[in-house]
Amino acid sequence: MKHIKSLLLAAVLGVSFTSCNDFLNLEPLNDIVLENFWTDKSDVESVLMGAYSALEDNNCLTRMVIWGEMRSDNMVEGSSTNEDARQILRENLLITNDFCKYNAFYSAINRANTVLYFAPQVAEKDPNYLIDELMAHEAEAVAIRCLCYWYLIRAYRDVPYVTVPSIDDEGGHEKFYVPQSSFETILDSLISDLERVKVRANNKYATEDANVCRITKSTINAMLADMYLWRGNDDDWDKCIAACEEITDQKKKDWEKLRNKQGKSCTIADFNGYPLIQDAPDDYAGNSYTEIFGDGYSFESLFEFPYNNDVKNTFVFGNSQQRVEPYYQSSQSASNNSVGQVKAFDNIGSSYGKKDNVFEQLTDVRYYASLYKRGTAYAITKYAFSSLRMQFSDGSLLYYTTPSVRSSGYCNWIVYRYTEALLFEAEAYIMKAKALNPAGEDSLATSNLVKEYKDKAFNLIDAVNQRAVVADNPKSKAVDLRTFTGYTNSIAISDLEDILIKERRREFMFEGKRWFDLVRLARRDGNQDRLLRYVEKKYDAATLSAVKIKLKNPYAMYFPLHKDEVRNSQGVLKQNPAYKDEEKNEQASH
């Protein structure tokens, strides 16, 4: 085991470190650190910031996006795709794939656990460390740990679950091998932990940047809403709605302050009762992209990772010194036909403006925000463009100036934003309507309640769509979603759910959400039929048959454990059953 001073330095400075093996990164802490370091509030804050830094490490960010997006119907191979990414894009997951390693997340988890262990002891020593500050720090540490596990269980299903740090060497090497807990057990624990600490979390911090780059009560509400939808107990739909409404209440308060401060220059507007950034506050569109993804730290952000010239976002921009190609838009020149390691599935771009495809309206700014045609391919440009500015032309959009790719890698990455809370709430209302509308006869009262839930869900979806298609600007000539879809509250619930699924795909395309969305649907359906109907479109005939066979196995929706994790665990870790044969073949070859 490495000496604890190395661990502490890593925790304080926020740099990554490697464990003695590729299993769990649980480094022991010894008495020297306990006596010499954990003495006042600043020590707790330093290690807490180290936990944030570990979570924001590009090893985590890259996996968050790859795990949540790359297997979906949004992405295909781009230029110079690395071999591990290529195999994932081809639905050929191997236990040797480097992206199946998860130890970077356990680094952040262990730092969070370390804060939770020592912070109460520091509070007893430091009279200036107030109880409210202690509880707020604990809420942040718990939320960081929960966010790590939230990505892990959605990617792997069952993973080792650790809530205490390693603080000594007693127990020997074996104590660092922890068996897996089930998805359901961990999810219940995450929800319980977040519900417990939410009241302790800060609503706001001293600076605007910290309000979106540190955990707030709104961040925790977004996490809870997400988790409630996955768990899906009878009372989880109402809990999801309540969490989202708390976020909206906070956003309305923030909006009132901004209006008082900024006056007419405030770009926030009311969309169906929800405050969102206007996309075209003047005669040009693209403002919402520029504020949310270009500038960062926007009004709508609930939690995002900050990057700068010292700590760059290498997922989007690559690393020339380490010869890592960018995953998204790879060229500084908009006239260059190159793309990143991944590109948009061609049908997303080629079917633009056609009903029943992805981007159905010609003024949907999200099309321009997400991809850009390069020759015959469609490069992914979300985050890569520094700004967008477009003009209206006969009910469509045209670039006013050619968008420029960022010249540096310091773009923030958003984990949760406000429009996701709105669509979480819409999904919960749809599920409430489903629960009240089983096969068979319904009473008139129940029928009216189902219609009420449908209207509430549609109102939320429509708010997100209105902003995106610039329906509030007369020059756009946009058709509102109600007219475009022919919505009435007599619509089939399944059709309303399809409207929601389409809107989520458009709104969060390339943000590491789509595959997780499809897995959530499959878990709820109890089969992979709907998931397959979405993803099969991107495969050619020769590949599709094998993909269908693989994904018929529910365990195949999740990633395998890396072979080194299983091998080093001395029999404690069990491989995902969908990859057992591959593990046997790999062992036989050695």
Backbone torsions as a table, in degrees:
resi	resn	phi	psi	omega
1	MET	NA	144.2	178.5
2	LYS	-71.9	156.7	179.0
3	HIS	-68.9	145.6	-174.3
4	ILE	-62.9	-28.1	-179.8
5	LYS	-59.9	-34.5	177.6
6	SER	-66.0	-41.5	178.1
7	LEU	-61.9	-46.7	-176.5
8	LEU	-63.9	-42.5	178.2
9	LEU	-59.7	-42.2	178.5
10	ALA	-63.7	-41.0	-178.3
11	ALA	-65.7	-42.4	-176.7
12	VAL	-72.9	-43.7	-176.1
13	LEU	-83.6	-14.8	178.0
14	GLY	78.4	22.7	177.8
15	VAL	-93.9	159.9	-178.7
16	SER	-87.4	154.9	177.9
17	PHE	-140.9	161.4	-174.6
18	THR	-110.1	136.9	179.5
19	SER	-77.4	172.7	-179.2
20	CYS	-72.3	-13.0	171.3
21	ASN	-150.5	-178.7	-176.7
22	ASP	-94.8	19.2	178.4
23	PHE	-87.7	-124.8	-178.7
24	LEU	-88.7	133.8	-178.2
25	ASN	-86.4	74.2	-179.0
26	LEU	-113.5	89.1	-177.5
27	GLU	-85.8	138.6	-178.2
28	PRO	-75.2	147.0	174.4
29	LEU	-107.1	141.9	-177.8
30	ASN	-117.6	178.7	-172.4
31	ASP	-65.5	-26.5	-178.4
32	ILE	-60.4	-45.1	-179.7
33	VAL	-67.6	-42.3	-179.7
34	LEU	-56.8	-40.1	-176.7
35	GLU	-80.8	-37.2	-170.2
36	ASN	-98.5	-16.1	-173.8
37	PHE	-114.9	-51.3	-171.2
38	TRP	-80.7	78.7	-175.6
39	THR	-122.2	-29.4	-179.2
40	ASP	-144.5	176.7	-173.8
41	LYS	-57.0	-37.7	-177.0
42	SER	-62.9	-30.1	177.3
43	ASP	-65.5	-42.5	178.2
44	VAL	-63.1	-45.2	-178.4
45	GLU	-63.3	-37.2	179.9
46	SER	-63.5	-46.8	-178.8
47	VAL	-72.2	-32.5	175.5
48	LEU	-62.9	-43.0	176.8
49	MET	-64.9	-31.4	174.8
50	GLY	-65.1	-34.2	176.6
51	ALA	-66.2	-42.5	174.9
52	TYR	-59.6	-45.9	-177.9
53	SER	-61.4	-38.7	178.6
54	ALA	-65.1	-39.4	178.8
55	LEU	-67.7	-36.5	-178.2
56	GLU	-81.7	-5.3	178.8
57	ASP	-54.9	143.0	-176.6
58	ASN	-63.5	-22.9	174.4
59	ASN	-64.3	-35.3	175.3
60	CYS	-75.8	-50.4	-176.7
61	LEU	-56.9	-46.4	-179.0
62	THR	-58.0	-43.2	179.4
63	ARG	-70.7	-35.4	177.6
64	MET	-57.2	-42.3	-178.4
65	VAL	-77.9	-43.8	-179.2
66	ILE	-63.5	-46.7	179.6
67	TRP	-62.4	-38.3	-172.7
68	GLY	-92.2	-7.6	-172.0
69	GLU	-136.5	-37.7	-163.2
70	MET	-65.9	-27.8	179.9
71	ARG	-85.6	-0.9	-173.9
72	SER	-82.5	-177.5	177.8
73	ASP	-84.7	14.7	179.4
74	ASN	-95.7	-30.2	-168.7
75	MET	-120.5	146.6	169.8
76	VAL	-138.1	176.6	-177.8
77	GLU	-63.2	142.4	178.1
78	GLY	-111.8	-134.7	-179.4
79	SER	-95.0	130.6	175.2
80	SER	53.5	44.0	179.7
81	THR	-64.4	131.5	179.0
82	ASN	-67.4	155.8	-170.1
83	GLU	-62.8	-40.3	-179.8
84	ASP	-63.5	-42.4	177.2
85	ALA	-66.4	-39.1	179.9
86	ARG	-59.8	-42.0	-178.7
87	GLN	-67.4	-36.0	177.1
88	ILE	-66.5	-44.5	179.4
89	LEU	-61.5	-27.8	179.0
90	ARG	-91.8	7.6	-178.4
91	GLU	56.4	41.7	177.8
92	ASN	-121.4	70.7	-174.7
93	LEU	-78.3	128.0	-179.3
94	LEU	-116.3	150.7	-179.9
95	ILE	-73.8	-5.8	175.9
96	THR	-95.9	-0.9	-176.6
97	ASN	-67.7	127.6	-175.4
98	ASP	-63.4	-27.5	-179.5
99	PHE	-75.8	-2.2	173.5
100	CYS	-88.2	-2.0	175.5
101	LYS	-81.8	135.1	-174.8
102	TYR	-121.9	11.1	-172.4
103	ASN	-65.0	-23.6	178.5
104	ALA	-62.4	-34.5	178.9
105	PHE	-70.8	-35.6	179.1
106	TYR	-71.8	-21.7	172.2
107	SER	-63.9	-47.0	178.0
108	ALA	-65.5	-40.0	178.7
109	ILE	-60.8	-44.2	-177.7
110	ASN	-66.8	-35.3	177.3
111	ARG	-67.2	-41.1	177.1
112	ALA	-63.2	-42.6	177.7
113	ASN	-63.0	-35.4	178.4
114	THR	-63.8	-43.2	176.8
115	VAL	-60.0	-45.8	-177.0
116	LEU	-65.0	-29.2	179.8
117	TYR	-77.0	-45.2	-171.1
118	PHE	-92.3	-25.0	-175.1
119	ALA	-56.1	-45.1	178.4
120	PRO	-61.6	-32.6	178.6
121	GLN	-69.5	-37.9	177.6
122	VAL	-65.0	-37.8	-179.9
123	ALA	-60.7	-30.0	178.0
124	GLU	-74.5	-24.5	-177.9
125	LYS	-92.3	-35.4	-171.9
126	ASP	-103.9	108.5	-178.8
127	PRO	-66.8	-17.5	179.4
128	ASN	-85.7	-5.0	179.6
129	TYR	-91.7	97.0	-173.3
130	LEU	-74.6	154.5	-176.6
131	ILE	-61.8	-36.9	178.5
132	ASP	-64.8	-36.6	177.9
133	GLU	-68.3	-41.6	177.4
134	LEU	-59.4	-48.2	-177.4
135	MET	-65.3	-36.6	177.9
136	ALA	-66.3	-41.8	177.0
137	HIS	-63.5	-40.1	178.0
138	GLU	-63.9	-39.2	178.1
139	ALA	-62.2	-41.7	177.9
140	GLU	-63.3	-46.1	-178.0
141	ALA	-63.9	-42.7	178.1
142	VAL	-62.1	-43.0	-178.8
143	ALA	-66.1	-39.1	176.1
144	ILE	-60.9	-47.1	178.8
145	ARG	-60.7	-44.5	-179.5
146	CYS	-64.3	-39.1	179.5
147	LEU	-64.0	-40.9	176.5
148	CYS	-59.7	-49.3	-179.7
149	TYR	-66.3	-30.9	179.3
150	TRP	-62.8	-41.9	175.2
151	TYR	-69.0	-39.4	-177.2
152	LEU	-64.5	-45.9	-175.8
153	ILE	-74.3	-29.9	176.2
154	ARG	-70.9	-29.0	179.2
155	ALA	-83.9	-42.0	-171.3
156	TYR	-110.8	-17.3	-176.3
157	ARG	81.8	-76.6	-178.8
158	ASP	-108.6	126.6	-177.8
159	VAL	-139.7	163.4	173.2
160	PRO	-63.2	135.0	-176.6
161	TYR	-119.2	114.5	-174.4
162	VAL	-127.2	128.2	-179.5
163	THR	-121.4	7.3	176.3
164	VAL	-128.9	148.4	178.3
165	PRO	-81.6	163.7	169.4
166	SER	-86.5	120.0	-175.0
167	ILE	-117.2	-0.3	175.7
168	ASP	-158.6	177.6	-177.8
169	ASP	-96.6	4.0	-178.4
170	GLU	-65.9	141.9	-179.5
171	GLY	100.8	-12.5	176.1
172	GLY	74.1	-172.9	-174.6
173	HIS	-62.1	-31.1	-173.6
174	GLU	-66.0	-24.6	-176.5
175	LYS	-66.4	-16.4	-179.2
176	PHE	-88.2	0.7	176.7
177	TYR	-102.2	115.8	-173.7
178	VAL	-119.6	127.1	179.5
179	PRO	-70.0	164.0	-179.6
180	GLN	-74.2	147.5	167.1
181	SER	-107.6	157.1	-175.4
182	SER	-74.7	157.1	176.0
183	PHE	-50.8	-49.2	-175.1
184	GLU	-65.2	-41.3	179.5
185	THR	-63.5	-44.7	-179.4
186	ILE	-67.2	-43.6	-179.6
187	LEU	-59.5	-44.9	177.0
188	ASP	-58.3	-41.4	-179.4
189	SER	-67.5	-40.5	178.9
190	LEU	-62.3	-45.6	179.8
191	ILE	-62.5	-44.3	179.4
192	SER	-60.7	-43.9	-179.8
193	ASP	-63.8	-44.7	-177.9
194	LEU	-68.3	-39.2	176.2
195	GLU	-61.4	-36.7	-177.8
196	ARG	-69.2	-40.2	-172.8
197	VAL	-95.4	-9.0	-174.5
198	LYS	-56.0	-42.5	-177.6
199	VAL	-64.2	-21.9	-178.5
200	ARG	-86.4	-16.8	-173.0
201	ALA	-72.2	154.1	177.6
202	ASN	-74.8	141.0	168.4
203	ASN	-76.7	-39.2	-177.0
204	LYS	-144.4	159.4	174.4
205	TYR	-115.9	-176.7	-174.3
206	ALA	-72.3	-25.9	-177.8
207	THR	-122.7	154.2	-179.7
208	GLU	-64.7	-38.2	179.7
209	ASP	-61.6	-43.3	-179.1
210	ALA	-63.9	-28.4	-178.8
211	ASN	-63.5	-22.6	179.1
212	VAL	-113.6	-13.2	-178.1
213	CYS	-106.2	0.1	171.4
214	ARG	-125.2	158.7	-177.4
215	ILE	-67.1	128.9	173.6
216	THR	-120.1	177.0	176.2
217	LYS	-61.3	-36.2	178.2
218	SER	-66.0	-36.7	175.5
219	THR	-59.6	-47.3	-178.6
220	ILE	-64.3	-39.3	176.6
221	ASN	-62.1	-39.1	178.1
222	ALA	-64.6	-43.5	177.8
223	MET	-61.1	-44.7	179.9
224	LEU	-63.4	-44.6	179.5
225	ALA	-58.5	-43.6	177.0
226	ASP	-58.6	-49.2	-176.7
227	MET	-67.7	-36.9	178.3
228	TYR	-60.5	-39.9	-179.7
229	LEU	-64.9	-34.8	178.4
230	TRP	-73.4	-40.3	-177.3
231	ARG	-71.7	-50.1	171.4
232	GLY	69.8	31.6	170.9
233	ASN	-69.8	166.7	-175.0
234	ASP	-55.4	-37.3	-177.2
235	ASP	-94.7	0.8	-176.7
236	ASP	-72.6	-26.8	179.7
237	TRP	-65.5	-44.3	177.8
238	ASP	-66.2	-37.1	177.8
239	LYS	-64.5	-40.0	177.8
240	CYS	-61.9	-46.5	180.0
241	ILE	-60.7	-43.5	-179.6
242	ALA	-62.8	-42.1	179.4
243	ALA	-63.3	-41.9	-179.7
244	CYS	-68.5	-36.9	178.9
245	GLU	-67.3	-32.0	174.5
246	GLU	-63.3	-39.7	178.3
247	ILE	-63.7	-44.5	179.5
248	THR	-62.1	-41.7	177.9
249	ASP	-57.6	-42.7	179.6
250	GLN	-67.2	-40.3	-179.5
251	LYS	-65.2	-36.1	177.9
252	LYS	-66.0	-37.8	175.7
253	LYS	-65.1	-42.8	178.5
254	ASP	-62.4	-40.2	-179.0
255	TRP	-64.0	-42.6	179.5
256	GLU	-60.1	-41.6	178.4
257	LYS	-65.1	-40.6	179.7
258	LEU	-65.0	-41.3	179.4
259	ARG	-63.2	-39.6	178.6
260	ASN	-67.0	-32.7	-177.5
261	LYS	-84.5	-42.6	-171.6
262	GLN	-98.8	-20.2	-179.9
263	GLY	63.1	-133.8	-176.4
264	LYS	-66.9	-18.9	-179.0
265	SER	-79.7	-6.6	179.6
266	CYS	-67.3	128.9	-176.7
267	THR	-97.9	6.5	177.9
268	ILE	-83.6	138.0	179.1
269	ALA	-135.9	166.4	-179.6
270	ASP	-89.7	122.6	175.1
271	PHE	-119.8	103.2	-178.9
272	ASN	56.1	29.2	179.3
273	GLY	95.2	5.6	-178.4
274	TYR	-121.6	130.2	-177.5
275	PRO	-80.1	119.5	179.5
276	LEU	-134.5	159.1	178.9
277	ILE	-72.1	125.6	176.5
278	GLN	-63.9	139.9	177.2
279	ASP	-84.3	-31.1	-179.6
280	ALA	-132.3	74.5	179.2
281	PRO	-69.7	-15.6	175.3
282	ASP	-125.6	-144.9	-177.2
283	ASP	-87.5	2.2	-177.6
284	TYR	-121.9	145.1	-179.5
285	ALA	-99.5	163.7	177.2
286	GLY	113.1	-2.3	-175.7
287	ASN	-63.2	-39.8	-176.9
288	SER	-64.2	-41.5	176.4
289	TYR	-60.5	-46.4	-176.3
290	THR	-60.2	-43.9	-178.9
291	GLU	-71.4	-42.0	-173.6
292	ILE	-79.2	-50.1	-173.4
293	PHE	-103.2	-31.9	-178.3
294	GLY	-76.0	-57.7	-177.8
295	ASP	-82.2	-38.2	-176.4
296	GLY	80.0	174.8	-179.7
297	TYR	54.9	39.8	-172.2
298	SER	-82.9	169.4	176.8
299	PHE	-56.1	-35.2	-173.8
300	GLU	-85.6	-11.6	-176.5
301	SER	-71.8	134.2	174.6
302	LEU	-102.9	-29.4	174.9
303	PHE	-167.6	127.7	178.2
304	GLU	-143.8	155.0	178.1
305	PHE	-87.6	127.5	178.5
306	PRO	-87.1	135.8	174.5
307	TYR	-128.8	152.6	-178.6
308	ASN	-148.6	-167.3	-176.4
309	ASN	-68.8	-21.7	178.2
310	ASP	-85.3	-40.4	177.9
311	VAL	-121.4	100.4	-173.4
312	LYS	-92.8	155.9	175.3
313	ASN	-83.2	91.4	-175.9
314	THR	-80.1	-14.8	176.4
315	PHE	-62.9	-51.5	-179.4
316	VAL	-72.9	-42.3	-167.5
317	PHE	-106.9	-6.0	179.3
318	GLY	73.7	-173.1	179.7
319	ASN	-144.7	102.5	-175.0
320	SER	-63.9	-34.1	-179.3
321	GLN	-66.4	-36.2	178.6
322	GLN	-96.2	7.7	179.6
323	ARG	56.7	40.4	175.4
324	VAL	-98.8	117.7	-179.8
325	GLU	-73.1	145.0	176.3
326	PRO	-65.3	148.5	178.1
327	TYR	-81.1	-33.9	-179.0
328	TYR	-101.9	-162.6	-174.9
329	GLN	-36.2	120.6	-169.1
330	SER	-101.9	-8.6	-173.9
331	SER	-112.8	143.5	174.8
332	GLN	-75.1	-17.8	-176.1
333	SER	-104.5	126.0	179.8
334	ALA	-69.7	-16.2	179.1
335	SER	-87.6	-10.0	179.4
336	ASN	-79.1	138.4	-175.6
337	ASN	-89.4	12.3	-179.9
338	SER	-78.4	156.1	174.2
339	VAL	-128.5	178.0	178.7
340	GLY	-82.2	-166.0	179.9
341	GLN	-63.6	-27.1	174.8
342	VAL	-124.9	153.2	175.5
343	LYS	-133.5	169.7	178.4
344	ALA	-71.9	143.7	172.1
345	PHE	-56.2	127.5	-170.2
346	ASP	-52.3	-37.7	-175.6
347	ASN	-63.3	-27.0	178.6
348	ILE	-63.0	-42.8	-179.2
349	GLY	-78.9	-43.5	-173.7
350	SER	-71.7	-22.1	-178.4
351	SER	-97.3	15.2	-177.3
352	TYR	-58.1	133.1	176.7
353	GLY	81.7	10.6	-179.8
354	LYS	-111.1	131.8	-178.0
355	LYS	-61.7	145.5	-179.9
356	ASP	71.0	15.1	169.4
357	ASN	-110.7	-158.4	-172.8
358	VAL	-78.6	-68.2	178.1
359	PHE	-94.2	103.5	-168.1
360	GLU	-90.4	-21.4	-176.8
361	GLN	-113.6	143.2	-174.4
362	LEU	-72.8	-11.2	176.5
363	THR	-107.9	17.8	177.5
364	ASP	-76.1	105.3	-175.1
365	VAL	-62.1	-24.9	-176.9
366	ARG	-64.1	-25.3	175.0
367	TYR	-62.0	-49.5	-179.1
368	TYR	-70.0	-29.4	179.9
369	ALA	-75.1	-22.4	-171.2
370	SER	-101.6	-33.5	-174.8
371	LEU	-149.6	162.0	-175.4
372	TYR	-146.7	130.2	-175.9
373	LYS	-74.1	128.4	177.4
374	ARG	-123.7	98.0	-175.0
375	GLY	66.4	-117.4	177.8
376	THR	-100.6	-1.0	-177.1
377	ALA	-106.7	166.4	178.8
378	TYR	-121.7	106.4	179.1
379	ALA	-73.7	148.2	175.3
380	ILE	-85.7	122.3	-174.2
381	THR	-116.7	-4.8	178.3
382	LYS	-59.2	130.2	-174.3
383	TYR	79.4	-31.2	-175.9
384	ALA	-74.3	-35.0	175.1
385	PHE	-76.0	139.0	178.3
386	SER	-81.7	-24.0	179.2
387	SER	-165.2	164.5	174.0
388	LEU	-131.8	141.9	174.7
389	ARG	-149.1	115.2	-174.3
390	MET	-131.4	154.5	177.8
391	GLN	-113.2	155.6	179.5
392	PHE	-85.4	142.5	179.5
393	SER	-149.0	103.0	176.9
394	ASP	53.1	47.0	176.7
395	GLY	77.7	15.8	174.3
396	SER	-134.7	-177.3	-178.9
397	LEU	-120.6	143.6	175.5
398	LEU	-133.0	143.1	177.3
399	TYR	-62.5	127.3	175.4
400	TYR	-73.9	-43.5	171.5
401	THR	-131.5	149.0	179.8
402	THR	-61.3	123.7	-177.9
403	PRO	-64.6	144.5	-177.9
404	SER	-106.7	139.9	173.9
405	VAL	-76.1	142.0	179.2
406	ARG	-55.6	145.4	178.6
407	SER	-90.9	-5.2	-179.6
408	SER	-141.3	168.1	-173.6
409	GLY	-96.2	20.6	-178.4
410	TYR	-101.4	69.5	168.8
411	CYS	-109.8	136.5	178.0
412	ASN	-68.4	161.2	176.0
413	TRP	-122.0	126.3	-175.2
414	ILE	-89.4	128.8	177.3
415	VAL	-92.3	-46.3	175.4
416	TYR	-137.1	140.9	172.6
417	ARG	-136.7	167.9	-166.8
418	TYR	-62.1	-38.9	-179.1
419	THR	-62.2	-26.0	176.7
420	GLU	-69.5	-37.5	176.5
421	ALA	-61.4	-39.5	178.6
422	LEU	-63.3	-41.4	-179.0
423	LEU	-77.8	-27.6	169.7
424	PHE	-59.0	-47.2	-178.0
425	GLU	-63.6	-40.5	177.5
426	ALA	-60.6	-42.2	179.1
427	GLU	-63.1	-39.1	179.5
428	ALA	-64.6	-40.5	177.3
429	TYR	-64.8	-37.5	177.6
430	ILE	-64.2	-40.6	178.9
431	MET	-68.5	-33.5	175.0
432	LYS	-65.1	-39.9	177.9
433	ALA	-64.6	-40.8	177.5
434	LYS	-61.1	-41.8	-177.3
435	ALA	-65.3	-28.0	-179.6
436	LEU	-91.2	-3.6	-172.8
437	ASN	-125.1	55.5	177.7
438	PRO	-72.1	170.0	178.3
439	ALA	-59.6	139.1	-179.3
440	GLY	116.2	-176.8	-175.7
441	GLU	-78.5	145.1	176.4
442	ASP	-120.7	149.4	175.7
443	SER	-72.1	163.1	178.5
444	LEU	-61.7	-40.2	180.0
445	ALA	-62.7	-43.1	179.1
446	THR	-65.7	-41.7	179.3
447	SER	-59.7	-42.6	178.5
448	ASN	-65.9	-35.0	178.5
449	LEU	-68.6	-39.2	176.4
450	VAL	-60.5	-43.4	178.8
451	LYS	-63.7	-38.8	177.9
452	GLU	-61.5	-44.5	179.1
453	TYR	-64.1	-39.7	178.0
454	LYS	-61.8	-44.9	-179.7
455	ASP	-62.6	-40.9	179.0
456	LYS	-64.7	-42.0	178.5
457	ALA	-63.3	-46.5	-178.3
458	PHE	-64.3	-39.3	179.4
459	ASN	-57.8	-39.5	178.9
460	LEU	-69.6	-44.9	178.5
461	ILE	-61.9	-43.5	-178.0
462	ASP	-63.4	-35.0	178.3
463	ALA	-60.6	-45.0	179.1
464	VAL	-65.1	-42.7	-177.7
465	ASN	-68.2	-41.2	-179.3
466	GLN	-55.3	-46.5	-179.9
467	ARG	-62.3	-42.7	-172.9
468	ALA	-70.2	-37.4	-179.7
469	VAL	-92.5	7.8	176.1
470	VAL	57.9	42.8	-179.0
471	ALA	-67.2	-18.5	-178.9
472	ASP	-83.6	-2.7	-180.0
473	ASN	-111.2	119.1	-175.1
474	PRO	-61.5	-25.4	-179.2
475	LYS	-70.4	-19.3	-177.7
476	SER	-72.5	-27.7	-175.7
477	LYS	56.3	29.5	-176.7
478	ALA	-73.8	145.1	174.3
479	VAL	-90.6	126.8	-178.5
480	ASP	-67.3	158.1	-171.9
481	LEU	-62.5	-34.6	179.4
482	ARG	-61.1	-45.8	178.8
483	THR	-70.4	-42.4	-175.5
484	PHE	-62.6	-40.4	-177.5
485	THR	-94.5	-11.4	-175.3
486	GLY	68.6	31.4	-174.8
487	TYR	-64.8	133.5	162.4
488	THR	-137.3	162.5	-177.4
489	ASN	-77.7	7.7	170.1
490	SER	-94.0	1.5	178.5
491	ILE	-60.3	148.0	176.1
492	ALA	-63.0	141.5	-178.9
493	ILE	-60.5	-37.1	179.3
494	SER	-63.0	-34.8	178.0
495	ASP	-70.3	-38.1	176.3
496	LEU	-65.3	-38.6	177.0
497	GLU	-62.3	-38.0	177.1
498	ASP	-63.2	-38.8	176.8
499	ILE	-61.1	-42.5	178.4
500	LEU	-63.5	-46.5	-177.7
501	ILE	-60.7	-40.6	177.4
502	LYS	-63.4	-43.4	-177.5
503	GLU	-65.9	-41.9	176.7
504	ARG	-60.4	-41.6	-179.2
505	ARG	-63.1	-45.5	-179.7
506	ARG	-64.8	-43.0	-173.2
507	GLU	-70.6	-36.2	-172.3
508	PHE	-116.1	21.0	-179.6
509	MET	-56.7	131.2	177.7
510	PHE	69.2	17.9	178.9
511	GLU	-104.2	12.9	177.7
512	GLY	80.6	32.2	-175.3
513	LYS	-117.2	-33.1	-163.0
514	ARG	-63.0	-46.9	-178.9
515	TRP	-63.6	-41.2	177.4
516	PHE	-61.0	-38.5	177.1
517	ASP	-60.4	-43.4	-178.3
518	LEU	-67.8	-36.1	177.5
519	VAL	-67.7	-39.5	177.7
520	ARG	-60.7	-42.8	178.0
521	LEU	-62.7	-42.7	-179.0
522	ALA	-64.9	-41.4	177.7
523	ARG	-62.4	-39.6	-179.4
524	ARG	-70.5	-38.8	179.7
525	ASP	-71.6	-27.1	-174.4
526	GLY	81.3	11.5	176.5
527	ASN	-159.9	170.8	-176.3
528	GLN	-102.6	13.3	-173.9
529	ASP	-61.2	-46.2	-178.3
530	ARG	-68.8	-41.5	176.8
531	LEU	-56.1	-45.8	-178.9
532	LEU	-64.2	-38.3	-179.8
533	ARG	-61.5	-32.5	178.0
534	TYR	-76.0	-49.6	-170.0
535	VAL	-81.1	-20.9	-174.2
536	GLU	-65.5	-21.1	-176.1
537	LYS	-64.8	-25.5	-174.8
538	LYS	-89.3	-3.5	-178.3
539	TYR	-103.0	145.5	174.4
540	ASP	-77.8	169.8	-174.1
541	ALA	-60.4	-36.1	-177.2
542	ALA	-66.8	-32.3	-177.1
543	THR	-90.3	-31.3	-169.5
544	LEU	-59.6	-40.7	-177.0
545	SER	-59.4	-45.0	-179.8
546	ALA	-67.0	-38.1	179.3
547	VAL	-63.4	-43.3	179.6
548	LYS	-61.6	-42.3	179.4
549	ILE	-62.4	-44.8	-179.4
550	LYS	-62.7	-49.1	-172.2
551	LEU	-80.4	-2.2	170.5
552	LYS	-69.7	-23.3	176.4
553	ASN	-82.2	118.2	-176.8
554	PRO	-59.5	-29.2	179.0
555	TYR	-69.0	-21.6	-178.2
556	ALA	-73.4	-10.5	174.6
557	MET	-68.1	-18.8	-176.6
558	TYR	-105.4	164.0	-179.2
559	PHE	-81.8	153.4	172.2
560	PRO	-78.6	157.2	169.0
561	LEU	-72.5	144.7	177.1
562	HIS	-64.5	144.0	-176.0
563	LYS	-57.1	-35.7	-179.0
564	ASP	-67.0	-34.6	178.6
565	GLU	-62.9	-45.1	-179.0
566	VAL	-68.4	-45.3	-176.5
567	ARG	-64.1	-42.7	-176.8
568	ASN	-75.9	-12.2	-176.3
569	SER	-81.6	-1.8	178.6
570	GLN	54.8	43.0	174.5
571	GLY	88.3	-2.0	-178.0
572	VAL	-75.3	-43.6	-179.3
573	LEU	-83.4	140.5	178.2
574	LYS	-113.1	131.9	-178.0
575	GLN	-68.3	146.8	172.2
576	ASN	-51.0	126.6	-175.7
577	PRO	-56.2	-26.6	-179.2
578	ALA	-68.8	-14.4	-176.0
579	TYR	-119.9	17.3	-178.6
580	LYS	-62.4	-43.1	-178.4
581	ASP	-63.6	-40.4	178.5
582	GLU	-62.8	-40.2	178.9
583	GLU	-63.2	-42.0	178.5
584	LYS	-63.0	-42.5	179.7
585	ASN	-64.9	-38.8	-179.8
586	GLU	-66.7	-39.6	179.1
587	GLN	-67.7	-38.2	-179.0
588	ALA	-67.2	-25.8	-177.5
589	SER	-80.2	-8.0	-179.0
590	HIS	-103.0	NA	NA
